[in-house]
Amino acid sequence: MIRFTPRIHDRYVGKVVLGTVLLVWAVLLGLDVTNGVSGQLREIGRGNFTFTHALAFVAYTIPRRAYTLFPTAAVIGALMGLGQLAASSELTALRALGLSRRRLSLSVAVTLAILTAGMMLCMETVGAWGQVQADNLKGLAKYGNVTRGRYAGLWAREGDVFLNARNGDQVMVDGRQQLVLQDVRLYRLDDEGRLASITHAATATHASDSWILNDVVRTTFGDRAVQQDRAPQQRWASRLDPAALTAALGQPRYMAAADLKRSIDYRRRNDLDARDYEEIYWGRWFYPLNVLALCLAAIPFAFGSLRSGGAGKRLFLGIMFALVFWLLQLLFARMSTALRLDYRLAYAAAPVLMLLISMWLFKRRSS
């Protein structure tokens, strides 16, 4: 059992690493935000979308962007911080005081673990919420009648009809992409604002000038009675723009883990393919292991090889480690998709490989 009681040298190493990680993180996030704003400029003029909307959209997505960039910032920042200590011979002095490489690495790991825990909490709360708000903002500004709720799926309005869909997918039909909504409900109001009918459809597919509803159950509310009709298929004459609905549908990689789990359960209950959601869901749980494994694999380079190198060498090594790691993880994930393997195996393979490399490097430098 590993016991860790922070001491003054742990706080000093952690402070240096924290400073460089935050600095690298700020630079990467600034570049990503700038790129995000420039990407939204092409949307200006569509509907009521303005430059202010573009800035607000990107601002809402900053927590999610910070979460995505953190692993890269962590490995580059850790290498630069330890390299700075190595270049000034402070690591050598700490080693002379009797501190082992394992103890110094643990100081770095604890600092990064605290930041990683904060990032996971951020993504599950502010990050997912911010992405929903950003999608709603763009949908309302561009189309005016579409919004997406965090738990209630997609909502849209056309006249006296309110549409609610649990989820939706873009599918290829005859070489063209079509929007298919799932678990659809149409709420129609009468002239006095009372609920006149509820139409439930298992799926709704957009045709040229209408929507095709499948497995339809229509409940009509009269003054003294309720009537229910069923039909295998019905056509709903509507000019509701599928592009507006597509823009409002959230992407799985931006959803909170709890929402991903609900989507997976829903798809399994209805015999739908849930692997896209499973890939993101398990990637979310393996996120902290990925960060720590990536950084621990890079730490051995700080002991000796970075002493004579400048910031450019440390930056290069950090980028290379991050790039190789994400390429390996992408390779394993794609293999799992193609072979229909458990995504937990794919996400465990890359960090385990990096940890083995770290152990080998530590043993090599200790010999």
Salt bridges, closest charged atoms under 4 A:
ASP10 OD1 - HIS9 ND1 3.30
ASP10 OD2 - ARG103 NH2 2.50
ASP32 OD2 - ARG65 NH1 3.06
GLU43 OE1 - ARG46 NH1 3.26
GLU43 OE1 - LYS142 NZ 2.81
GLU124 OE2 - ARG284 NH1 3.00
ASP160 OD1 - ARG188 NH1 3.46
ASP169 OD2 - ARG267 NH2 2.89
ASP183 OD1 - ARG185 NH1 3.08
ASP183 OD1 - HIS200 NE2 2.79
ASP190 OD2 - ARG194 NE 3.32
GLU192 OE1 - ARG194 NH2 3.16
ASP259 OD1 - ARG262 NH2 2.43
ASP265 OD1 - LYS261 NZ 3.03
GLU278 OE2 - ARG268 NH2 2.56
GLU279 OE2 - ARG334 NH1 3.17
ASP342 OD2 - ARG344 NH2 2.77
